[in-house]
Structures are given as structure tokens and as C-alpha cells.
Amino acid sequence: MAFIEYADGDAIPETDRVADDDNIIRVHGVHSRTIPLHYELYRELMYAKGPLTRVQRELIAVRVSALNDCHY
């Protein structure tokens, strides 16, 4: 599994910060303009109305992470 260093929160420009400081968000700090885009996509996929419940979406995310040996 690849390793990407997390950006320190202070190193991320104020305009690119979001209301979430999870490590998966901080990884985008290497190109901070992608942070708001990633966060918007995540919010749409996990919280918008759709055929799967929020719990089902989380279960899928956990299973895929486990299959990829991701410790996220």
C-alpha cells in the first residue's frame, strides 16, 4: 500500500480548508485545491438521497478499505 504524508493543518491555505480534519482529507494537502472538491464529492456520495442507506454506504466503505488493507 502506498504512503502519502499528511499535510499539517497549518500548511493548508485557509481558502482550501473544510469542516473536517480527517487524515483522508489532509492527504490532499499536497495539492490543497483538491480538498474542497474531495470533500464535496464525499458529502454527495455519503449523505445525498439515493438507493442506499447511510449505514449501507458506510459498510461498503469499510469493506472496501479492509479488502485494500487500508487502515483508514
Secondary structure, 3 states (H helix, E strand, C coil): CCCCCCCCHHHCCHHHCCCCCCHHHHHHHHHCCHHHHHHHHHHHHHHCCCCCCHHHHHHHHHHHHHHCCCCC
